[in-house]
Amino acid sequence: MSVKVLVPTVLQKYTDNQAVLECEGSNVKELVETLEETYPGFKGRLRDEQGKLRRFLNFYVNSEDIRFLDHEKTALNDGDEVSIVPAVAGG
């Protein structure tokens, strides 16, 4: 099962400067583990010290925020698109 992952510019230095990745995983949690296997150290940029997804990174599956789905347990299907989007703050 192949899932497309869209990586923001700020994190592309951890993915050999690739903006779009093809990965596998039955849910978001497995996808993060697969990303770590392929790009060692990348998971450390996605997870905090407690192992949770970083608070200022938003994950979307087919444009749906996983916080409103099943968080890391959000199921992935062949052809899904996962976007990693850094939160933007300002005023």
BATIVO-577591 format. One record per residue (C-alpha): residue number from 1; x negated, y, z. Coordinates in nm, 2 decimals. Example, Ala and Ser with C-alpha at 12.3 -4.5 7.8 and 13.67 -1.06 7.14 Angstrom:
BATIVO-577591
n, xx, yy, zz
1, -1.23, -0.45, 0.78
2, -1.37, -0.11, 0.71
//
This chain:
BATIVO-577591
n, xx, yy, zz
1, 0.00, 0.00, 0.00
2, -0.15, 0.33, -0.11
3, -0.08, 0.66, 0.05
4, -0.21, 1.00, -0.07
5, -0.36, 1.22, 0.20
6, -0.40, 1.59, 0.14
7, -0.70, 1.73, 0.34
8, -0.73, 2.10, 0.42
9, -1.04, 2.28, 0.31
10, -1.17, 2.32, 0.66
11, -1.18, 1.94, 0.71
12, -1.31, 1.85, 0.36
13, -1.67, 1.85, 0.48
14, -1.58, 1.53, 0.67
15, -1.44, 1.36, 0.36
16, -1.73, 1.42, 0.12
17, -1.56, 1.74, 0.00
18, -1.26, 1.56, -0.13
19, -0.92, 1.73, -0.10
20, -0.71, 1.43, -0.19
21, -0.77, 1.08, -0.06
22, -0.60, 0.75, -0.13
23, -0.58, 0.54, 0.19
24, -0.38, 0.27, 0.35
25, -0.17, 0.23, 0.66
26, 0.17, 0.12, 0.76
27, 0.21, 0.43, 0.99
28, 0.03, 0.75, 1.06
29, -0.17, 0.59, 1.35
30, -0.31, 0.32, 1.12
31, -0.38, 0.58, 0.85
32, -0.60, 0.78, 1.09
33, -0.79, 0.46, 1.17
34, -0.84, 0.38, 0.80
35, -0.96, 0.73, 0.74
36, -1.22, 0.68, 1.02
37, -1.34, 0.36, 0.87
38, -1.40, 0.53, 0.54
39, -1.52, 0.86, 0.67
40, -1.69, 0.80, 1.01
41, -1.64, 1.10, 1.25
42, -1.33, 1.22, 1.07
43, -1.10, 1.09, 1.35
44, -1.28, 1.31, 1.60
45, -1.15, 1.61, 1.41
46, -0.80, 1.48, 1.41
47, -0.77, 1.36, 1.77
48, -0.84, 1.53, 2.10
49, -1.04, 1.39, 2.40
50, -0.73, 1.20, 2.52
51, -0.68, 1.03, 2.18
52, -0.38, 1.23, 2.08
53, -0.34, 1.41, 1.75
54, -0.48, 1.76, 1.79
55, -0.23, 2.02, 1.89
56, -0.32, 2.26, 1.62
57, -0.31, 2.02, 1.33
58, 0.03, 1.94, 1.18
59, 0.10, 1.62, 0.99
60, 0.37, 1.59, 0.73
61, 0.49, 1.28, 0.55
62, 0.66, 1.37, 0.22
63, 0.70, 1.73, 0.36
64, 0.86, 1.61, 0.68
65, 0.69, 1.71, 1.01
66, 0.61, 1.39, 1.20
67, 0.70, 1.57, 1.53
68, 1.06, 1.55, 1.41
69, 1.02, 1.19, 1.29
70, 0.85, 0.92, 1.49
71, 0.52, 1.10, 1.56
72, 0.22, 0.87, 1.50
73, 0.46, 0.57, 1.46
74, 0.61, 0.74, 1.15
75, 0.63, 0.46, 0.89
76, 0.44, 0.50, 0.56
77, 0.54, 0.35, 0.23
78, 0.36, 0.30, -0.09
79, 0.33, 0.63, -0.28
80, 0.40, 0.85, 0.03
81, 0.21, 1.18, 0.06
82, 0.06, 1.28, 0.40
83, -0.05, 1.64, 0.44
84, -0.28, 1.75, 0.72
85, -0.21, 2.12, 0.78
86, -0.40, 2.34, 1.03
87, -0.17, 2.56, 1.24
88, -0.20, 2.93, 1.16
89, -0.16, 3.19, 1.43
90, -0.17, 3.56, 1.41
91, 0.03, 3.87, 1.44
//
